[in-house]
Amino acid sequence: EMPFNPANLRAIPEMAAEAHRRGLKFGAWAAAYSTYPRGSNARKPGYQWAKDISRSTGAIRDLDFISLLEPKRVDHLAAFVAQMQSDPNVDYVGLDYMRSDRGGYEMVDRFTSEMPLRLPAGFSGWSQTRRWAYVAGKIEKEWQTDPRFYDAWNWWRAHLGAGIVRSIIERAELKKPLWIFVLSWWHGKQHGQDPIMFTDAGTALLCPMLYQVPNRA
């Protein structure tokens, strides 16, 4: 029933009011698709979780990222953003982890049905495990030898994520500037982030996480 830490939600109005009292701007952000604590999804909302598949055994496991296909998370994020929009002391609203993580293969069937891919004959009739393992192999092992497939996966996830951002903005009737933290390596494209798509969706500020850059060179 409480997808965000209630103590944090109670603190935001107090901190925002104090910031304004001191003449400071204030922003509040939500971890969009990553969840805490890491390593276990016990006692978390009943979300559809992003899934990974073992390339050696075919074993499927839940990640602690929420699937981009989970509609309840969009509901929860839109409600949070609407709450921030209604607080006169909150000036900016942000999203972090506005992306999928390594894996996300629960999206394979939708991805392969929507994108113009070269797939093996009979692919749609394969078992779920075989379909997921094939796509995982193309993305994680053949990303250099078949870059068109890899780029299609990243483009499709970015398009899906940007559509979610647009939906959140519209449903929350957000008028305040929205920022999104993005990875700095390849602009986050290898995790399904795209600066142009985010901007087109209505994002005002993109904040690259420069600590991800390995060295000054």
Secondary structure as GFF3:
##gff-version 3
##sequence-region A 1 217
A	DSSP	alpha_helix	6	21	.	.	.	ID=ss1
A	DSSP	beta_strand	27	31	.	.	.	ID=ss2
A	DSSP	beta_strand	49	53	.	.	.	ID=ss3
A	DSSP	beta_strand	60	66	.	.	.	ID=ss4
A	DSSP	alpha_helix	71	86	.	.	.	ID=ss5
A	DSSP	beta_strand	92	96	.	.	.	ID=ss6
A	DSSP	three_ten_helix	105	107	.	.	.	ID=ss7
A	DSSP	alpha_helix	108	114	.	.	.	ID=ss8
A	DSSP	three_ten_helix	123	125	.	.	.	ID=ss9
A	DSSP	alpha_helix	128	140	.	.	.	ID=ss10
A	DSSP	alpha_helix	147	172	.	.	.	ID=ss11
A	DSSP	beta_strand	178	183	.	.	.	ID=ss12
A	DSSP	three_ten_helix	185	191	.	.	.	ID=ss13
A	DSSP	alpha_helix	195	201	.	.	.	ID=ss14
A	DSSP	beta_strand	205	209	.	.	.	ID=ss15
A	DSSP	three_ten_helix	210	212	.	.	.	ID=ss16
###
